[in-house]
Amino acid sequence: MGVTRGARVAAQLERELAELRERVAKDPSKVLGDEWDLPEADREQLARPEIAEVIRESTDDLLRGGPWGGLDDELAFLRPWGFEVAEITVPVEVRYGAQDVLVPAAHGGWLADHVPGATVVVEDGQGHLSDLDRVVELTTWLVKGT
């Protein structure tokens, strides 16, 4: 990616972050905007007051870092990750919602097939935001070790 193209992508991501800040300030349940046809399970999660607070807090953290994490995520679709998932030797749980419209369930299936010994949990009837309580619990554990 040339410097000019990279700068354009970064500028676009900056605009998207500014829009995100405004949406979340008004209504945290709109964190993803209106462009996704989210399954009912995801809409229910986003409507929970305790999830609204997590969205506010995590959005502040996200915005503090600027567009670079988002740019890195975009580039991860286009270039090798620096390792093969078949080389993973630590325990891995691949968990995904069968109704996810943000990350195709087929990607979870691909990971499940290619990460040796992975434990696979496919949540039928769930989308991208299924089991947010577990996500918060695991994220807290990763950050704080408790």
C-alpha positions in Angstrom: 0.0 0.0 0.0 1.6 3.3 -1.1 1.9 6.2 1.3 -0.9 8.2 -0.5 -3.3 5.2 -0.4 -2.4 4.5 3.2 -3.0 8.1 4.1 -6.4 8.0 2.4 -7.3 4.9 4.3 -6.2 6.4 7.6 -8.1 9.6 6.9 -11.3 7.5 6.1 -10.8 5.6 9.4 -10.4 8.9 11.3 -13.8 10.0 9.8 -15.4 6.8 10.8 -14.0 7.0 14.3 -15.4 10.6 14.6 -18.8 9.3 13.5 -18.5 6.4 16.0 -17.8 8.8 18.8 -21.0 10.8 18.0 -23.2 7.7 17.6 -22.0 6.1 20.9 -22.4 9.4 22.8 -26.1 9.6 21.6 -26.9 5.9 21.8 -24.4 3.2 22.6 -26.7 0.6 21.0 -25.8 2.2 17.7 -22.1 1.4 18.0 -22.3 -0.5 14.7 -24.4 2.1 12.9 -27.4 1.1 10.8 -25.7 -0.6 7.9 -25.8 -4.1 9.4 -28.9 -6.3 9.4 -28.1 -7.7 12.9 -29.9 -10.8 14.1 -32.3 -10.3 17.0 -29.8 -11.9 19.4 -27.3 -9.1 18.7 -29.9 -6.3 19.0 -31.0 -7.7 22.4 -27.3 -7.6 23.6 -26.9 -4.0 22.4 -30.1 -3.0 24.3 -28.8 -4.1 27.7 -27.9 -1.1 29.9 -24.8 -2.8 31.3 -23.5 -3.4 27.8 -24.1 0.2 27.0 -21.7 1.1 29.7 -19.1 -1.3 28.4 -19.5 0.1 24.9 -19.0 3.7 26.2 -15.8 2.7 28.1 -14.4 0.6 25.4 -15.1 3.2 22.7 -13.2 5.8 24.7 -10.2 3.3 24.8 -10.6 2.6 21.1 -10.6 6.3 20.1 -7.6 7.0 22.2 -5.5 4.8 19.9 -6.6 6.5 16.7 -7.2 4.6 13.5 -4.1 2.4 13.6 -5.8 -0.7 15.1 -8.6 -0.5 12.5 -6.0 -0.1 9.7 -4.1 -3.2 11.0 -7.4 -5.2 11.0 -8.0 -4.2 7.4 -4.5 -5.1 6.4 -4.9 -8.5 8.1 -7.3 -9.5 5.3 -4.7 -8.7 2.7 -1.4 -10.1 3.9 0.0 -13.0 5.9 -0.2 -12.8 9.7 3.4 -13.8 10.2 2.6 -17.3 11.3 0.4 -20.2 10.1 -2.5 -21.1 12.3 -1.5 -24.7 11.9 1.6 -23.9 14.0 -0.5 -22.9 17.1 0.3 -25.2 20.0 -1.5 -23.5 22.9 -5.1 -24.4 23.7 -7.5 -22.4 21.6 -11.3 -22.1 21.7 -12.9 -21.1 18.4 -16.3 -19.6 19.3 -18.7 -18.0 16.9 -22.4 -17.3 16.3 -24.0 -19.1 13.4 -26.0 -15.9 12.6 -23.0 -13.6 12.7 -23.3 -10.9 9.9 -20.0 -9.1 10.9 -17.6 -12.0 10.6 -18.8 -14.9 8.4 -19.4 -18.1 10.2 -17.4 -19.8 7.5 -14.3 -18.0 8.9 -14.9 -19.6 12.3 -15.3 -22.9 10.5 -12.1 -22.4 8.6 -10.2 -21.6 11.9 -11.8 -24.6 13.6 -10.5 -26.9 10.7 -7.0 -25.4 10.7 -6.1 -24.7 14.3 -4.8 -28.1 15.7 -6.8 -29.4 18.6 -9.1 -26.3 18.8 -12.2 -26.6 20.9 -15.1 -25.4 18.7 -18.3 -23.8 20.0 -20.8 -22.8 17.4 -23.7 -20.9 18.9 -26.8 -21.6 16.9 -29.2 -18.6 16.8 -26.5 -16.2 18.0 -24.7 -13.5 16.1 -21.4 -11.6 16.6 -22.4 -10.3 20.0 -23.5 -13.6 21.6 -22.5 -14.2 25.2 -21.1 -10.7 25.8 -20.9 -11.5 29.5 -18.3 -14.1 28.8 -16.4 -11.8 26.5 -16.3 -9.2 29.3 -15.2 -11.8 31.8 -12.4 -13.1 29.5 -11.2 -9.7 28.6 -11.0 -8.7 32.2 -9.0 -11.9 32.9 -6.6 -11.1 30.1 -6.1 -7.5 31.2 -6.1 -7.9 34.9 -5.3 -11.6 35.4 -8.3 -12.0 37.6 
